[in-house]
Amino acid sequence: MQPKGFFITGTDTGIGKTVVTACLWSLLAKNGRDVGVMKPIETGVDPKCSSAANSDAQFLREISGAKDDLQDICPIRLKTPASPLQAARIEGATIDPEKIFRSFQKLQHQHELMLVEGVGGLMVPITRNYKVVDLARDLALPLIVVCRSTLGTLNHTLLTLKAAREHGLEVHGVILNFSEQREKDAVEAGQSDLIAELGETRILGECPYLGQISSETFSTRRIEEIERHFHLP
């Protein structure tokens, strides 16, 4: 059965989940799919003063042209740049995962597919007893893991895959993200094959360096270029 979406996680914070999510949305939309986007939790953004330049949720909403309410796309927004648990404690806030589920169900009924971008990595705490890995499991979406291409990614990626499977998640595959514009070195050239072999998973693509991204990044011509680097899920 075709899954009703994917949960995009990363091996670390700042790994490129938002860029990859935008690429996936563009490629799926190009193929005629109705795809909703969601960033359930966002930290480091002032809810009263945010834009596509500093908010992943706003950026995904702008890229996708979504008419969905931002409060549904991102039901939990915290100003402190930290894990959700720590940010909430610093701000004296309480995080209720049920708020996420209500928004997700609403968006899921409005779209054929959902792309849900996590916050940080799988073991990031949302509350004292609830982590991102628990959220991914409860949303019941297959996992797409975004990792970097440079030295050290094998350890981080294999640990992420191990944690996902130990928590009963279905891993759909891995996407490597290139954050610099340069030729691959010998180590980077072999990362995909090693991750596929040692992680017993498939490589869904290698996201090329896209520079400073904006809505213009995803023009028809650019999407066709990006498509050559991906194997659509």
FIBA-565239 format. One line per field, with one value per residue (C-alpha): residue number from 1; residue in three letters; chain; x, y, z. Coordinates in steps of 0.1 Angstrom, whole numbers, padded with zeros to 4 digits, always signed. Layout:
<atoms>
num	[NUM;...]
residu	[ALA;...]
chaine	[A;...]
px	[X;...]
py	[Y;...]
pz	[Z;...]
</atoms>
This chain:
<atoms>
num	[1;2;3;4;5;6;7;8;9;10;11;12;13;14;15;16;17;18;19;20;21;22;23;24;25;26;27;28;29;30;31;32;33;34;35;36;37;38;39;40;41;42;43;44;45;46;47;48;49;50;51;52;53;54;55;56;57;58;59;60;61;62;63;64;65;66;67;68;69;70;71;72;73;74;75;76;77;78;79;80;81;82;83;84;85;86;87;88;89;90;91;92;93;94;95;96;97;98;99;100;101;102;103;104;105;106;107;108;109;110;111;112;113;114;115;116;117;118;119;120;121;122;123;124;125;126;127;128;129;130;131;132;133;134;135;136;137;138;139;140;141;142;143;144;145;146;147;148;149;150;151;152;153;154;155;156;157;158;159;160;161;162;163;164;165;166;167;168;169;170;171;172;173;174;175;176;177;178;179;180;181;182;183;184;185;186;187;188;189;190;191;192;193;194;195;196;197;198;199;200;201;202;203;204;205;206;207;208;209;210;211;212;213;214;215;216;217;218;219;220;221;222;223;224;225;226;227;228;229;230;231;232;233]
residu	[MET;GLN;PRO;LYS;GLY;PHE;PHE;ILE;THR;GLY;THR;ASP;THR;GLY;ILE;GLY;LYS;THR;VAL;VAL;THR;ALA;CYS;LEU;TRP;SER;LEU;LEU;ALA;LYS;ASN;GLY;ARG;ASP;VAL;GLY;VAL;MET;LYS;PRO;ILE;GLU;THR;GLY;VAL;ASP;PRO;LYS;CYS;SER;SER;ALA;ALA;ASN;SER;ASP;ALA;GLN;PHE;LEU;ARG;GLU;ILE;SER;GLY;ALA;LYS;ASP;ASP;LEU;GLN;ASP;ILE;CYS;PRO;ILE;ARG;LEU;LYS;THR;PRO;ALA;SER;PRO;LEU;GLN;ALA;ALA;ARG;ILE;GLU;GLY;ALA;THR;ILE;ASP;PRO;GLU;LYS;ILE;PHE;ARG;SER;PHE;GLN;LYS;LEU;GLN;HIS;GLN;HIS;GLU;LEU;MET;LEU;VAL;GLU;GLY;VAL;GLY;GLY;LEU;MET;VAL;PRO;ILE;THR;ARG;ASN;TYR;LYS;VAL;VAL;ASP;LEU;ALA;ARG;ASP;LEU;ALA;LEU;PRO;LEU;ILE;VAL;VAL;CYS;ARG;SER;THR;LEU;GLY;THR;LEU;ASN;HIS;THR;LEU;LEU;THR;LEU;LYS;ALA;ALA;ARG;GLU;HIS;GLY;LEU;GLU;VAL;HIS;GLY;VAL;ILE;LEU;ASN;PHE;SER;GLU;GLN;ARG;GLU;LYS;ASP;ALA;VAL;GLU;ALA;GLY;GLN;SER;ASP;LEU;ILE;ALA;GLU;LEU;GLY;GLU;THR;ARG;ILE;LEU;GLY;GLU;CYS;PRO;TYR;LEU;GLY;GLN;ILE;SER;SER;GLU;THR;PHE;SER;THR;ARG;ARG;ILE;GLU;GLU;ILE;GLU;ARG;HIS;PHE;HIS;LEU;PRO]
chaine	[A;A;A;A;A;A;A;A;A;A;A;A;A;A;A;A;A;A;A;A;A;A;A;A;A;A;A;A;A;A;A;A;A;A;A;A;A;A;A;A;A;A;A;A;A;A;A;A;A;A;A;A;A;A;A;A;A;A;A;A;A;A;A;A;A;A;A;A;A;A;A;A;A;A;A;A;A;A;A;A;A;A;A;A;A;A;A;A;A;A;A;A;A;A;A;A;A;A;A;A;A;A;A;A;A;A;A;A;A;A;A;A;A;A;A;A;A;A;A;A;A;A;A;A;A;A;A;A;A;A;A;A;A;A;A;A;A;A;A;A;A;A;A;A;A;A;A;A;A;A;A;A;A;A;A;A;A;A;A;A;A;A;A;A;A;A;A;A;A;A;A;A;A;A;A;A;A;A;A;A;A;A;A;A;A;A;A;A;A;A;A;A;A;A;A;A;A;A;A;A;A;A;A;A;A;A;A;A;A;A;A;A;A;A;A;A;A;A;A;A;A;A;A;A;A;A;A;A;A;A;A;A;A]
px	[+0000;+0013;+0021;+0001;+0032;+0066;+0083;+0115;+0142;+0179;+0210;+0215;+0201;+0209;+0214;+0192;+0158;+0139;+0158;+0152;+0115;+0111;+0128;+0105;+0074;+0085;+0092;+0059;+0039;+0055;+0042;+0006;+0004;-0015;+0011;+0006;+0035;+0039;+0066;+0049;+0074;+0097;+0121;+0144;+0116;+0096;+0060;+0052;+0079;+0088;+0092;+0102;+0138;+0140;+0111;+0112;+0074;+0068;+0093;+0076;+0042;+0055;+0073;+0043;+0018;-0003;-0035;-0035;-0034;+0002;-0012;-0019;+0013;+0033;+0011;+0040;+0064;+0089;+0113;+0143;+0168;+0169;+0153;+0115;+0117;+0144;+0129;+0095;+0111;+0130;+0098;+0075;+0054;+0038;+0039;+0008;+0014;-0023;-0023;+0001;-0022;-0052;-0035;-0020;-0053;-0069;-0041;-0041;-0078;-0071;-0042;-0033;+0001;+0018;+0055;+0062;+0095;+0108;+0128;+0165;+0171;+0150;+0161;+0154;+0131;+0097;+0085;+0102;+0088;+0081;+0107;+0107;+0110;+0077;+0060;+0072;+0058;+0025;+0020;+0025;+0045;+0075;+0108;+0131;+0165;+0185;+0222;+0253;+0279;+0311;+0333;+0314;+0281;+0284;+0283;+0254;+0234;+0238;+0229;+0198;+0187;+0193;+0172;+0144;+0142;+0145;+0114;+0095;+0097;+0096;+0126;+0118;+0153;+0181;+0189;+0224;+0225;+0254;+0258;+0288;+0294;+0325;+0334;+0330;+0362;+0369;+0353;+0321;+0319;+0316;+0292;+0260;+0271;+0284;+0252;+0231;+0253;+0259;+0225;+0206;+0186;+0181;+0195;+0166;+0189;+0217;+0205;+0228;+0240;+0213;+0229;+0207;+0173;+0140;+0109;+0129;+0151;+0123;+0116;+0106;+0141;+0157;+0133;+0142;+0178;+0171;+0150;+0181;+0196;+0165;+0146;+0110;+0096]
py	[+0000;+0035;+0054;+0085;+0106;+0106;+0118;+0135;+0134;+0142;+0128;+0162;+0197;+0219;+0189;+0201;+0186;+0216;+0218;+0181;+0184;+0213;+0192;+0162;+0185;+0200;+0166;+0150;+0181;+0180;+0145;+0156;+0147;+0169;+0172;+0189;+0201;+0202;+0213;+0202;+0220;+0249;+0264;+0295;+0315;+0343;+0335;+0372;+0381;+0354;+0350;+0325;+0337;+0325;+0300;+0266;+0263;+0297;+0286;+0253;+0270;+0296;+0270;+0247;+0275;+0260;+0277;+0258;+0278;+0283;+0272;+0238;+0235;+0244;+0241;+0245;+0275;+0285;+0314;+0298;+0280;+0247;+0213;+0216;+0203;+0228;+0257;+0251;+0250;+0282;+0299;+0284;+0267;+0234;+0212;+0191;+0165;+0162;+0196;+0182;+0152;+0174;+0195;+0165;+0148;+0180;+0184;+0147;+0149;+0178;+0163;+0132;+0130;+0146;+0156;+0161;+0176;+0167;+0189;+0179;+0142;+0112;+0113;+0151;+0154;+0171;+0165;+0147;+0114;+0120;+0123;+0130;+0092;+0088;+0114;+0098;+0065;+0079;+0097;+0063;+0076;+0059;+0076;+0094;+0101;+0131;+0129;+0149;+0136;+0144;+0124;+0112;+0107;+0069;+0069;+0094;+0078;+0042;+0053;+0070;+0039;+0017;+0039;+0041;+0003;-0003;+0020;+0001;+0027;+0018;+0033;+0042;+0053;+0078;+0111;+0126;+0164;+0183;+0217;+0230;+0236;+0215;+0182;+0151;+0138;+0100;+0096;+0114;+0095;+0062;+0072;+0063;+0027;+0022;+0036;+0013;-0017;-0012;+0004;-0022;+0006;+0023;+0056;+0077;+0104;+0129;+0165;+0188;+0221;+0246;+0277;+0303;+0288;+0307;+0301;+0309;+0279;+0256;+0269;+0243;+0242;+0238;+0211;+0191;+0194;+0183;+0154;+0138;+0134;+0118;+0085;+0095;+0077]
pz	[+0000;-0009;+0023;+0030;+0035;+0052;+0084;+0076;+0103;+0104;+0120;+0137;+0138;+0108;+0086;+0058;+0066;+0054;+0021;+0015;+0025;+0000;-0027;-0020;-0021;-0054;-0070;-0058;-0068;-0102;-0106;-0098;-0062;-0036;-0009;+0025;+0046;+0084;+0108;+0141;+0164;+0157;+0182;+0178;+0161;+0176;+0168;+0168;+0143;+0118;+0080;+0055;+0060;+0096;+0100;+0085;+0088;+0070;+0043;+0037;+0036;+0010;-0012;-0013;-0018;+0010;+0020;+0053;+0085;+0098;+0132;+0117;+0098;+0129;+0161;+0185;+0182;+0208;+0208;+0225;+0202;+0220;+0222;+0226;+0262;+0272;+0253;+0270;+0304;+0298;+0286;+0312;+0285;+0284;+0252;+0245;+0218;+0213;+0197;+0171;+0164;+0160;+0134;+0116;+0113;+0099;+0073;+0064;+0055;+0032;+0013;-0006;+0010;+0040;+0045;+0082;+0091;+0126;+0149;+0153;+0155;+0167;+0203;+0208;+0238;+0232;+0268;+0297;+0285;+0248;+0221;+0184;+0178;+0197;+0176;+0144;+0156;+0167;+0133;+0117;+0087;+0072;+0080;+0056;+0072;+0060;+0067;+0057;+0032;+0051;+0075;+0106;+0088;+0090;+0128;+0130;+0103;+0115;+0151;+0138;+0118;+0148;+0171;+0145;+0142;+0179;+0183;+0157;+0129;+0092;+0075;+0039;+0031;+0034;+0016;+0017;+0017;+0003;+0020;+0000;-0037;-0045;-0060;-0038;-0023;-0022;+0012;+0002;-0030;-0011;+0017;-0001;-0008;+0027;+0043;+0021;+0030;+0067;+0074;+0053;+0038;+0004;-0007;-0020;-0034;-0029;-0025;-0044;-0030;-0038;-0024;-0006;-0011;-0017;-0037;-0069;-0062;-0071;-0106;-0132;-0147;-0113;-0102;-0133;-0123;-0087;-0100;-0115;-0080;-0064;-0066;-0057;-0027]
</atoms>
